Amino acid sequence: MRQLLTLSLFVALTGSAFGQHPGDLWLGQNSQGQIVNVGVDLASPFYLPPSAPLGPLGGGWALNNPGFDHVVVPTAGALPLAPAASLSFNVLSMTPGLRMISPNLSAVLTSAGQSGSLGGSDLHVHWHFHVHSPDHANYEDHAHYQCTLEIVDNSGTMTASEPITLYFQTEDVLVGDVDLDGSLTPSDLTAFYAVLADPSAATAAERVAADVNLDGQVDQQDLCPITVLLQLGDGFVRGDANEDLTVNIADAISMLGILFGGEASPTFETALDANSDTQFNIADPVFMLSYLFSAGSQPAAPFPTAGCP
């Protein structure tokens, strides 16, 4: 990852003649005129290295990648931007502690509802992504940071993009490599359980590696993703309380046994949240019975095949 980001920074600084710069978001439009991104893969977090102070904004961790670039050569699902394009972005959400800083350091964005300018059809601009050290005090915020953006065309020629989420981390580790040995192996699951038991006793690097669902915290919600990532299982089926990877009347009975009879919960407790309201109570077996016998709504993903939310 670091090599890719270094290459992106080098290209941005040298003004290379490459049409589309590695490591950047390539913004274009689809055949329906909606803005789309076909650039860098956004599934993996970007590493923010320790930073010298950004002018008057203080030190911390910072990078000016990924940048925002324009599609030059049409690709699958993406055509060049409209000639009249005038792009900007709206911040839909941003983890506390993360900020976006304009290229000239004049604008600092920290929360939803703020916006920033990008450019026209020949777009190529790099905002700074910055974690400010005074806002980096609690371990729950040491894992991953995210910002979700909507790209809009102020000329009205193209419609707004779907939400685009960027993830960042301040430790240069591989997500899932909780034992920090440089590879993903079954021993990482053992290390994960140790971090899960007491995140405050783990190092920042261990917490970043253990936060597999990239939500900023190490908790039970990471158990399913790390199991799948380490190829130790296929996840769970929502509503499958007895862990047989099918959903039927036996699961509603198991839910009642867990609620009122002291029966053991399944490995992935989220499977019990049949109605997806983030809690497990009597409403969940009722939801299952309605689905099974009264044409009620089906459980949300992962359903009917195994996976993680």
Residue pairs with C-beta under 8 A, 6 or more apart in sequence:
1 44
1 46
1 47
1 172
2 47
2 172
4 22
4 23
4 40
5 23
5 46
5 47
5 63
5 65
7 22
7 23
8 21
8 22
8 23
8 24
8 40
8 65
8 66
8 67
9 23
9 63
9 64
9 65
11 18
11 21
11 22
11 23
12 21
12 24
12 64
12 65
12 67
12 124
12 126
19 72
19 73
20 26
20 39
20 69
20 70
20 71
20 72
20 73
21 67
21 69
21 124
22 40
23 39
23 40
23 65
23 66
23 67
24 39
24 40
24 65
24 66
24 67
24 68
24 69
24 124
25 37
25 39
25 40
25 66
25 67
25 68
25 69
25 164
26 37
26 38
26 39
26 69
26 70
26 71
26 75
26 78
27 35
27 36
27 37
27 39
27 68
27 69
27 70
27 71
27 81
27 87
27 123
27 151
27 161
28 35
28 36
28 38
28 70
28 71
28 74
28 75
28 78
28 79
28 80
28 81
29 35
29 36
29 78
29 79
29 80
29 81
29 82
29 158
30 36
30 77
30 78
30 79
31 79
32 159
33 82
33 157
33 158
33 159
34 158
34 159
34 160
34 161
34 162
35 81
35 87
35 151
35 152
35 153
35 158
35 159
35 160
35 161
36 77
36 78
36 161
36 162
37 151
37 161
37 164
38 71
38 75
38 76
38 77
38 78
39 66
39 69
40 66
42 164
42 165
42 166
42 167
44 167
44 175
45 144
45 167
45 168
45 169
45 175
45 214
46 63
46 65
46 66
46 129
46 166
46 167
46 168
46 169
47 63
47 168
47 169
47 170
47 171
47 172
48 61
48 62
48 63
48 129
48 130
48 131
48 168
48 169
48 170
49 61
49 62
49 63
49 172
50 59
50 60
50 61
51 59
51 60
51 61
51 62
51 63
51 130
52 59
53 59
54 62
54 101
54 105
54 128
54 130
55 105
56 105
57 101
57 105
57 108
57 130
57 132
58 132
58 133
58 134
59 133
60 130
60 131
60 132
60 133
60 136
61 130
61 131
61 133
61 136
61 170
62 128
62 129
62 130
62 131
63 128
63 129
63 168
64 103
64 126
64 127
64 128
64 129
65 126
65 129
66 166
67 124
67 125
67 126
67 127
68 87
68 89
68 118
68 119
68 123
68 124
68 125
68 126
68 127
69 123
69 124
70 80
70 81
70 121
70 122
70 123
70 124
71 78
71 79
71 80
71 81
72 80
74 80
80 121
81 87
81 120
81 121
81 123
81 158
82 121
82 153
82 155
82 157
82 158
83 121
84 121
84 155
84 157
85 120
85 121
85 123
85 153
85 155
85 157
85 158
86 119
86 120
86 153
86 154
86 155
87 117
87 118
87 119
87 120
87 123
87 151
87 152
87 153
87 154
88 115
88 116
88 117
88 118
88 151
88 152
88 154
89 115
89 116
89 118
89 149
89 150
89 151
89 152
90 113
90 114
90 115
90 149
90 150
90 152
91 100
91 109
91 111
91 112
91 113
91 114
91 115
91 116
91 147
91 148
91 149
92 112
92 148
92 149
92 150
92 163
93 112
93 146
93 147
93 148
94 100
94 109
94 110
94 111
94 112
94 146
94 147
94 148
95 141
95 144
95 145
95 146
95 147
95 216
96 110
96 135
96 141
97 131
97 132
97 135
97 136
97 141
97 145
98 110
98 129
98 130
98 131
98 145
98 146
98 147
98 168
99 108
99 109
99 110
99 129
99 130
99 131
99 132
100 108
100 109
100 110
100 116
100 127
100 128
100 129
100 130
100 147
101 107
101 108
101 109
101 127
101 128
101 129
101 130
102 108
102 116
102 117
102 127
102 128
103 125
103 126
103 127
103 128
105 128
107 116
109 115
109 116
116 127
118 125
118 151
119 125
129 147
129 166
129 168
131 145
131 168
131 170
135 141
136 142
136 170
139 199
139 200
139 204
139 207
140 199
140 216
140 217
141 216
142 170
142 171
142 204
142 207
142 208
143 169
143 207
143 208
143 210
143 211
143 214
143 215
143 216
143 217
143 218
144 167
144 168
144 169
144 208
144 211
144 214
144 215
144 216
145 167
145 168
145 169
145 170
145 216
146 165
146 166
146 167
146 168
146 214
146 216
147 165
147 166
148 163
148 164
148 165
148 166
149 163
149 164
149 165
149 166
150 160
150 161
150 162
150 163
150 164
151 160
151 161
151 164
152 160
152 161
153 159
153 160
167 214
169 175
169 208
170 204
170 208
171 204
171 205
171 208
171 209
173 180
173 205
173 208
173 209
174 182
174 183
174 184
174 209
175 208
175 209
175 211
175 212
175 214
175 229
176 184
176 188
176 209
176 212
176 226
176 229
176 230
177 183
177 184
177 188
177 209
178 188
178 189
178 191
178 192
178 195
178 206
178 209
178 210
178 226
179 185
179 187
179 188
179 190
179 191
180 205
180 206
180 209
181 187
184 229
184 230
185 230
186 230
186 232
188 209
188 226
188 230
189 226
189 227
189 230
189 232
191 206
191 210
192 210
192 222
192 223
192 226
194 202
195 202
195 206
195 207
195 210
195 218
196 210
196 218
196 219
196 220
196 222
196 223
199 207
199 210
199 217
199 218
202 210
202 218
207 218
210 218
210 222
210 226
211 217
211 218
211 222
212 222
212 225
212 226
212 229
213 221
213 222
213 225
213 308
215 221
220 269
220 270
221 270
221 309
223 267
223 268
224 235
224 236
224 268
224 270
224 308
224 309
225 308
227 233
227 235
228 234
228 235
228 307
228 308
234 245
234 306
234 307
235 268
235 302
235 306
235 307
235 308
236 243
236 266
236 267
236 268
236 270
236 271
236 302
236 306
236 307
236 308
237 245
237 246
237 247
237 271
237 302
237 303
237 304
237 305
237 306
238 270
238 271
238 273
238 274
238 276
238 299
238 300
238 301
238 302
238 303
238 309
239 247
239 251
239 271
239 274
239 284
239 288
239 291
239 299
239 303
240 246
240 247
240 251
240 266
240 271
241 251
241 252
241 254
241 255
241 258
241 266
241 271
241 272
242 250
242 251
242 254
242 266
243 266
243 267
243 271
244 250
245 306
247 288
247 292
247 299
247 303
247 304
248 292
249 289
249 292
251 288
252 285
252 288
252 289
252 292
253 285
254 263
255 272
255 274
255 280
255 284
255 285
255 288
256 285
257 263
258 264
258 265
258 272
258 280
259 280
259 281
259 282
259 285
265 272
266 272
269 280
270 309
272 280
272 284
273 279
273 280
273 284
274 284
274 285
274 287
274 288
274 291
274 299
275 283
275 284
275 287
275 299
276 299
276 300
277 283
287 296
287 297
287 299
288 299
290 296
290 297
291 297
291 298
291 299
298 304
300 309
301 307
301 309
302 308
302 309
